[in-house]
Amino acid sequence: MARLLERMAAALERLAGVQERACDFSSADAFVFDARAGSLIPISQVSRVNIALLRGIDQARDILLANTRRFAQGFAANNALLWGARGMGKSALIKAAHAAINLERAGSQAFTPLKLVEIHREDIEGLPALMAMLRAKPWRFLVFCDDLSFDGADASYKSLKAVLEGGIEGRPPNVLFYATSNRRHILARQMIENERGTAINPDETVQEKISLSDRFGLWLGFHSCSQDEYLAMVFGYADHFGLSTDRGAIAREALEWSITRGARSGRTAWQYIQDLAGRLGRTVE
C-alpha cells in the first residue's frame, strides 16, 4: 500500500511539473524551453558570433535576414529549414540573424525585441505546449530547434507537422519556427526506404513522411566550402580578433588543421582560430 501511495504521489508531481509556469519575458531576449518543467529558462548571454563573420553563405544569410525582418515588423513570413553540410553555420546564422534584427530595429519607435526560444530535439513533442504558452503574449517569438531529425520508429514528427501547418489552431501569428538539419527531408533516408519496401501503398507512405519538410516555406541549403572560402573564414576571424600576424603561416596552419579533421567548414575554421588565439595568449570572446 505504501509503495502504491508513493507511485501515486510521484505521478502527481510529474503532472504538476508540466503545467505552464510564469515567465518574465522582459528579463531576457533569449530562452530555452524546459519541457519537463513546462517553463522557459532565460539566457542572459547567447553563444553566437557576429553575422558579419559568417562567410561563404551570403545568399542564405540575406534570405533569412529578410524573412526574419518581415516577421519582426509584424508582416507575413515563412518557417525556415536550414539543411546541409555540417559545420557550415546553420545554427550560427539563426542566432546571428536574431541579434542583427534586434540591433537593426533598436532605434525605431515602440521597439519590442524579437525573442529567441530554443527547443531541444528530444523535447519536440512539447512544441504544442510551447506554442500555447506563447500564443497570447505581446512579443514575437522565433522558436529554434537545432539538428532536427527523426529515425526509426520515432513518430513525434507528426506532432510537429500539425503545429507548423494543418492543425486546427495552426501556428500562432506571433511565432515563427526555424530548424536546422543535416537532412533535406529531416527523416533518415533509410527510414523512408524501409517504408517504401514494406508498405501496401509505398508512394502514399513515403509522401506522408517527407511532407514534414513541406511545412517549411523556406529551404536554405548549405554546402561544403572550397579552400578559398575556408581561408576567407579563417582570415575573417583572425582580422576581427586581431590575430593577423603572419598570414602565410596562418594559411598553412589552417589548411593543415582542416586536413587532420577531414573537413573544411566554418566550424573547422573557428576551432583553428580558438587554437591560434590560445597559443598567442588571447581570447576570442
C-alpha positions, 0 to 999 in steps of 0.5 A, a space after each residue: 500500500 505504501 509503495 502504491 501511495 508513493 507511485 501515486 504521489 510521484 505521478 502527481 508531481 510529474 503532472 504538476 511539473 508540466 503545467 505552464 509556469 510564469 515567465 518574465 519575458 522582459 528579463 531576457 531576449 533569449 530562452 530555452 524551453 524546459 519541457 519537463 518543467 513546462 517553463 522557459 529558462 532565460 539566457 542572459 548571454 547567447 553563444 553566437 558570433 557576429 553575422 558579419 563573420 559568417 562567410 561563404 553563405 551570403 545568399 542564405 544569410 540575406 534570405 533569412 535576414 529578410 524573412 526574419 525582418 518581415 516577421 519582426 515588423 509584424 508582416 507575413 513570413 515563412 518557417 525556415 529549414 536550414 539543411 546541409 553540410 555540417 559545420 557550415 553555420 546553420 545554427 550560427 546564422 539563426 542566432 546571428 540573424 536574431 541579434 542583427 534584427 534586434 540591433 537593426 530595429 533598436 532605434 525605431 519607435 515602440 521597439 519590442 525585441 524579437 525573442 529567441 526560444 530554443 527547443 531541444 530535439 528530444 523535447 519536440 513533442 512539447 512544441 504544442 505546449 510551447 506554442 500555447 504558452 506563447 500564443 497570447 503574449 505581446 512579443 514575437 517569438 522565433 522558436 529554434 530547434 537545432 539538428 532536427 531529425 527523426 529515425 526509426 520508429 520515432 513518430 513525434 514528427 507528426 506532432 510537429 507537422 500539425 503545429 507548423 501547418 494543418 492543425 486546427 489552431 495552426 501556428 500562432 501569428 506571433 511565432 515563427 519556427 526555424 530548424 536546422 538539419 543535416 537532412 533535406 527531408 529531416 527523416 533518415 533516408 533509410 527510414 523512408 526506404 524501409 517504408 517504401 519496401 514494406 508498405 501496401 501503398 509505398 508512394 502514399 507512405 513515403 509522401 506522408 513522411 517527407 511532407 514534414 519538410 513541406 511545412 517549411 516555406 523556406 529551404 536554405 541549403 548549405 554546402 561544403 566550402 572550397 579552400 578559398 572560402 575556408 581561408 576567407 573564414 579563417 582570415 575573417 576571424 583572425 582580422 576581427 580578433 586581431 590575430 593577423 600576424 603572419 598570414 602565410 603561416 596562418 594559411 598553412 596552419 589552417 589548411 593543415 588543421 582542416 586536413 587532420 579533421 577531414 573537413 573544411 567548414 566554418 566550424 573547422 575554421 573557428 576551432 583553428 582560430 580558438 587554437 591560434 588565439 590560445 597559443 598567442 595568449 588571447 581570447 576570442 570572446 
